[in-house]
Amino acid sequence: MKAAVFNAAKEPLVIEETPNPNPGIGEVLVKVAACGLCHTDLHYTDHGVATFKKPPLILGHEISGTISGLGEGVNNWKEGDRVLLPAVYGCGECAMCRTGRENVCDNMVMFGNNIDGGYAEFVLAPAKDIFSLPEEIPLVEGAIIADAITTPYHAVVNRGQVKPGDSVVVFGCGGIGLNIVQLAAALGAQVIAVDIVDQKLDWASKFGAQETLNSKNHVRIDKEVRKLTNGGADIGFEAIGNPITQTQTFDSLRTGGRFVAVGYSAKPMTLNIGRLMYREMEIIGSLGCRSVDYPRVIEMARQGKIKVKDLVTAHFPLDEINTAFETLRTGEGIRSVIVP
């Protein structure tokens, strides 16, 4: 099969012919329809973040496709079934999995990190962890549900605990941030979107933000948010992974507000512990999405409660994956997919 192989940081991916994988016991072979591009991949290719499986490795963790082979013991799927693969799956046995938090499994497996991913014509997956993709959801664009929509769902519903009528501020309107906006809006929250790019703020409006703020136009963006929310937002989501915007998000909250860290950063943020204590603030991390929630997100997409196709603004063949990565680096569009 043809695959885009990651060999080392600071090097382009290499298109190679690699052996077709064969499904083992409990596995399915999936013919990849599409694999979404994610900034997580840039941590490996551009920033030298180590993958669990040492290169050579096939990256890509937002995968949709059709089943083309069944391993021994797989009886509840058939060839041709439309499926979505979770970006991460758990072992089912550790303390986290057994308490319903498989997204932070002690032995989690991530496509394109622990095992080969979806920048290829075929990929192996455990049958117990895949999900059916209804006909109402386009197979290609539906790939981004695997991370770009499920990760925000977990952040908004499970970690942020957004309720109808809540005031929510979202810092960062990339692919993850825009979906935090649209999911919070779908739940009935009043959403303020913050970014430094006007086009991204325009997108945020289209996906449900009631107010948008370009932080470059304000000396104290936190004060602007507090003006719009009568003292501060109930819940703030930081979807960039920048210590500056993390602090700004926290400072935009009311007394008793909840800060949800969704963007990854290896750098420490500055935190006023006195305000955290005295005003009973909450700081919460959010990683990925629990497997149990995937069917909920898929059903929301099937019903049209959340937009999926509108989020995909570019399609690239596998041979042009390095060009696609350049658009990811420059922030062009909302979400791009690779179509092998």
C-alpha positions as CSV (number, residue, x, y, z in Angstrom):
1,M,0.0,0.0,0.0
2,K,1.0,3.6,-0.4
3,A,1.7,5.5,2.9
4,A,3.3,8.8,4.0
5,V,6.0,7.8,6.4
6,F,7.5,10.0,9.2
7,N,11.2,9.2,9.6
8,A,12.5,12.1,11.7
9,A,11.6,15.6,13.0
10,K,12.4,18.5,10.6
11,E,12.1,16.2,7.6
12,P,9.3,16.0,5.1
13,L,7.1,12.9,5.1
14,V,8.1,10.3,2.5
15,I,5.6,8.6,0.2
16,E,6.5,4.9,0.2
17,E,5.1,1.6,-0.8
18,T,4.8,-0.4,2.4
19,P,3.4,-3.9,3.1
20,N,-0.4,-4.2,3.3
21,P,-1.3,-4.9,7.0
22,N,-3.1,-8.1,7.8
23,P,-5.8,-8.1,10.5
24,G,-5.1,-10.3,13.6
25,I,-7.4,-11.7,16.2
26,G,-10.1,-9.1,17.0
27,E,-8.9,-6.6,14.4
28,V,-10.3,-5.1,11.2
29,L,-8.5,-3.8,8.2
30,V,-9.9,-0.4,7.2
31,K,-9.6,1.1,3.7
32,V,-9.0,4.8,4.6
33,A,-11.5,7.2,3.1
34,A,-9.9,10.2,4.7
35,C,-7.6,11.3,7.5
36,G,-7.8,14.8,9.0
37,L,-4.8,17.0,9.5
38,C,-4.2,18.0,13.1
39,H,-1.7,20.3,14.8
40,T,-0.7,17.4,17.1
41,D,1.2,16.0,14.1
42,L,3.3,19.2,13.9
43,H,4.5,18.5,17.5
44,Y,6.2,15.4,16.0
45,T,7.3,16.8,12.7
46,D,8.3,20.3,13.6
47,H,8.9,20.4,17.4
48,G,10.6,17.1,18.0
49,V,8.0,15.7,20.4
50,A,8.8,12.0,20.7
51,T,6.2,9.4,19.4
52,F,5.7,6.3,21.5
53,K,6.5,4.1,18.5
54,K,9.9,5.1,17.2
55,P,10.0,6.2,13.5
56,P,9.5,5.1,10.8
57,L,5.9,5.7,11.6
58,I,2.7,6.5,9.7
59,L,1.1,9.5,11.4
60,G,-2.6,10.5,11.3
61,H,-5.3,10.0,13.9
62,E,-8.6,11.3,12.5
63,I,-9.6,8.4,10.3
64,S,-12.8,7.3,8.5
65,G,-13.1,4.5,6.0
66,T,-14.7,1.2,5.1
67,I,-13.9,-2.3,6.4
68,S,-12.0,-4.3,3.8
69,G,-10.9,-7.2,6.0
70,L,-11.9,-9.1,9.2
71,G,-9.6,-10.8,11.6
72,E,-10.4,-14.0,13.5
73,G,-13.2,-13.6,16.0
74,V,-14.8,-10.5,14.5
75,N,-18.4,-11.2,14.0
76,N,-20.3,-7.9,14.4
77,W,-18.8,-6.2,11.4
78,K,-18.8,-6.9,7.6
79,E,-16.7,-5.8,4.7
80,G,-17.9,-2.5,3.3
81,D,-19.2,-1.1,6.6
82,R,-18.6,2.6,7.0
83,V,-16.6,3.3,10.1
84,L,-15.0,6.0,12.2
85,L,-11.9,5.2,14.3
86,P,-11.3,6.9,17.6
87,A,-8.2,8.9,17.8
88,V,-7.3,7.2,21.1
89,Y,-8.5,4.0,22.7
90,G,-8.0,2.5,26.1
91,C,-7.0,-0.9,27.5
92,G,-10.3,-1.4,29.3
93,E,-8.5,-2.8,32.4
94,C,-6.7,0.0,34.2
95,A,-8.2,2.1,37.0
96,M,-9.1,4.9,34.7
97,C,-10.8,2.7,32.1
98,R,-12.8,0.9,34.9
99,T,-14.0,4.2,36.2
100,G,-15.2,5.5,32.8
101,R,-12.2,7.7,32.0
102,E,-10.7,5.7,29.2
103,N,-9.5,8.9,27.5
104,V,-6.8,9.1,30.2
105,C,-6.1,5.3,30.2
106,D,-2.8,4.3,31.8
107,N,-2.1,2.3,28.7
108,M,-3.8,4.4,26.0
109,V,-3.1,3.8,22.3
110,M,-3.1,6.6,19.8
111,F,-3.2,6.2,16.1
112,G,-0.2,7.9,14.5
113,N,1.7,7.8,17.8
114,N,1.7,4.4,19.5
115,I,0.7,2.6,16.3
116,D,0.6,3.4,12.6
117,G,-2.1,5.8,11.6
118,G,-4.2,7.0,8.7
119,Y,-1.9,8.8,6.3
120,A,-2.0,5.6,4.2
121,E,-4.4,3.5,2.1
122,F,-5.1,1.0,4.8
123,V,-4.9,0.9,8.6
124,L,-5.5,-1.8,11.3
125,A,-7.9,-1.2,14.2
126,P,-9.3,-3.2,17.0
127,A,-12.9,-4.1,16.1
128,K,-14.1,-3.4,19.7
129,D,-13.2,0.3,19.4
130,I,-14.5,1.4,16.1
131,F,-17.8,3.1,15.4
132,S,-20.4,2.9,12.6
133,L,-20.7,6.1,10.6
134,P,-24.3,6.7,9.4
135,E,-25.1,7.4,5.7
136,E,-26.2,10.9,6.6
137,I,-22.6,11.9,7.5
138,P,-20.3,12.2,4.5
139,L,-17.6,9.6,4.8
140,V,-14.7,11.8,3.9
141,E,-15.5,14.9,5.9
142,G,-16.8,12.7,8.8
143,A,-13.1,11.7,9.5
144,I,-12.6,14.9,11.6
145,I,-15.2,13.8,14.1
146,A,-12.5,11.5,15.4
147,D,-10.7,14.3,17.2
148,A,-11.6,17.8,16.0
149,I,-15.2,17.4,17.2
150,T,-15.1,14.7,19.9
151,T,-12.2,16.5,21.8
152,P,-14.3,19.7,22.1
153,Y,-17.4,17.7,23.0
154,H,-15.5,16.2,26.0
155,A,-14.1,19.6,27.0
156,V,-17.5,21.3,26.8
157,V,-19.9,18.6,28.1
158,N,-17.8,16.6,30.6
159,R,-15.1,18.9,31.8
160,G,-16.6,22.4,31.3
161,Q,-20.1,21.2,32.2
162,V,-21.6,23.8,30.1
163,K,-25.4,24.4,30.6
164,P,-28.0,26.4,28.8
165,G,-27.6,30.1,29.7
166,D,-24.0,29.9,30.7
167,S,-21.6,32.6,29.5
168,V,-18.6,31.0,27.8
169,V,-15.4,32.5,26.4
170,V,-13.3,30.6,24.0
171,F,-9.7,31.7,23.3
172,G,-8.4,30.4,20.0
173,C,-10.6,29.8,17.0
174,G,-8.7,27.1,15.1
175,G,-10.3,23.7,14.4
176,I,-10.6,22.7,18.1
177,G,-11.7,26.2,19.2
178,L,-14.4,26.6,16.6
179,N,-15.9,23.3,17.6
180,I,-15.9,24.4,21.3
181,V,-17.8,27.4,20.0
182,Q,-20.4,25.4,18.1
183,L,-20.9,22.8,20.8
184,A,-21.3,25.3,23.6
185,A,-23.7,27.3,21.4
186,A,-25.6,24.1,20.6
187,L,-26.1,23.5,24.3
188,G,-27.6,27.0,24.7
189,A,-24.6,28.9,26.1
190,Q,-23.9,32.5,25.2
191,V,-20.5,32.3,23.5
192,I,-17.7,34.9,23.1
193,A,-14.9,34.0,20.7
194,V,-11.4,35.5,21.0
195,D,-8.7,35.4,18.4
196,I,-6.2,37.6,16.6
197,V,-7.4,36.7,13.1
198,D,-10.5,38.4,11.8
199,Q,-11.3,35.5,9.4
200,K,-11.3,33.0,12.3
201,L,-13.6,35.3,14.2
202,D,-16.0,35.4,11.2
203,W,-16.0,31.6,11.2
204,A,-16.7,31.7,14.9
205,S,-19.8,33.8,14.3
206,K,-21.0,31.3,11.7
207,F,-20.6,28.5,14.1
208,G,-22.6,30.2,16.9
209,A,-20.6,32.8,18.7
210,Q,-22.8,35.7,19.8
211,E,-19.8,38.0,20.3
212,T,-16.3,38.1,18.8
213,L,-13.2,40.0,20.0
214,N,-9.9,40.5,18.2
215,S,-7.5,40.7,21.2
216,K,-5.0,42.7,19.1
217,N,-7.5,45.6,19.3
218,H,-7.7,45.6,23.1
219,V,-5.1,46.4,25.8
220,R,-6.8,44.2,28.3
221,I,-8.9,41.5,26.6
222,D,-10.0,40.1,30.0
223,K,-11.6,43.4,30.9
224,E,-13.5,43.4,27.6
225,V,-14.9,39.9,28.3
226,R,-15.9,40.9,31.8
227,K,-17.8,43.9,30.4
228,L,-19.7,41.7,28.0
229,T,-20.6,39.2,30.7
230,N,-21.5,41.4,33.6
231,G,-18.4,40.6,35.7
232,G,-16.8,37.6,33.9
233,A,-17.6,34.4,32.0
234,D,-18.9,31.4,33.8
235,I,-16.5,29.1,31.9
236,G,-13.4,29.8,29.8
237,F,-11.8,27.5,27.3
238,E,-8.2,28.0,26.1
239,A,-7.7,26.1,22.9
240,I,-4.2,27.4,21.8
241,G,-1.7,26.2,24.4
242,N,-0.1,29.6,25.0
243,P,0.8,30.7,28.6
244,I,-0.3,34.3,27.7
245,T,-3.8,33.3,26.5
246,Q,-4.1,30.8,29.3
247,T,-3.7,33.6,31.8
248,Q,-6.1,35.9,29.8
249,T,-8.7,33.2,29.8
250,F,-8.4,32.7,33.6
251,D,-8.6,36.4,34.1
252,S,-11.8,36.7,32.1
253,L,-13.8,34.6,34.5
254,R,-16.2,35.6,37.2
255,T,-15.9,34.6,40.9
256,G,-16.3,30.8,41.0
257,G,-15.6,30.5,37.3
258,R,-14.2,27.4,35.6
259,F,-11.0,27.4,33.4
260,V,-10.7,24.5,31.0
261,A,-7.3,23.9,29.5
262,V,-7.7,22.2,26.1
263,G,-4.6,23.5,24.2
264,Y,-1.3,21.7,24.9
265,S,1.7,23.6,26.2
266,A,4.9,22.4,27.8
267,K,5.5,25.9,29.3
268,P,4.1,27.0,32.7
269,M,1.4,29.6,32.9
270,T,1.3,32.4,35.4
271,L,-1.4,31.9,38.0
272,N,-2.7,34.1,40.8
273,I,-3.2,31.5,43.5
274,G,-4.7,34.1,45.8
275,R,-7.5,34.7,43.4
276,L,-7.9,31.0,42.8
277,M,-8.3,30.4,46.5
278,Y,-10.2,33.5,47.6
279,R,-12.8,33.4,44.7
280,E,-13.1,29.6,44.6
281,M,-12.0,29.3,41.0
282,E,-11.7,26.0,39.2
283,I,-8.9,24.9,36.8
284,I,-9.6,21.7,34.8
285,G,-7.6,19.8,32.2
286,S,-9.3,18.2,29.2
287,L,-7.8,15.5,27.0
288,G,-9.4,13.8,24.0
289,C,-12.8,12.1,24.4
290,R,-14.2,9.0,26.1
291,S,-15.2,6.2,23.8
292,V,-18.7,6.1,25.4
293,D,-19.3,9.7,24.0
294,Y,-18.5,9.0,20.4
295,P,-22.0,7.7,19.5
296,R,-23.5,10.8,21.1
297,V,-21.3,13.1,18.9
298,I,-22.0,11.0,15.8
299,E,-25.8,11.2,16.5
300,M,-25.6,15.0,16.9
301,A,-23.8,15.2,13.5
302,R,-26.4,12.8,11.9
303,Q,-29.2,15.0,13.1
304,G,-27.5,18.2,11.9
305,K,-27.2,19.6,15.4
306,I,-23.5,20.3,14.7
307,K,-21.9,21.1,11.4
308,V,-19.2,18.7,10.0
309,K,-18.9,19.2,6.3
310,D,-18.6,23.0,6.6
311,L,-15.5,22.5,8.8
312,V,-13.5,20.8,6.0
313,T,-12.1,23.5,3.8
314,A,-9.5,21.6,1.8
315,H,-8.9,18.1,0.5
316,F,-5.4,16.8,-0.5
317,P,-4.3,13.5,-2.1
318,L,-1.7,11.5,-0.2
319,D,1.0,12.5,-2.6
320,E,0.5,16.2,-1.6
321,I,0.7,15.6,2.2
322,N,3.7,17.9,2.6
323,T,1.9,20.7,0.9
324,A,-1.1,20.0,3.2
325,F,1.2,20.3,6.2
326,E,2.4,23.7,5.0
327,T,-1.2,25.0,5.0
328,L,-1.5,23.6,8.5
329,R,1.5,25.6,9.6
330,T,0.2,28.8,8.1
331,G,-3.2,28.4,9.5
332,E,-5.1,28.3,6.1
333,G,-8.7,27.2,6.3
334,I,-10.4,25.4,9.2
335,R,-9.7,21.8,8.7
336,S,-8.0,19.8,5.9
337,V,-8.2,16.1,5.1
338,I,-6.0,13.7,3.3
339,V,-7.8,11.5,0.8
340,P,-5.5,8.5,-0.1
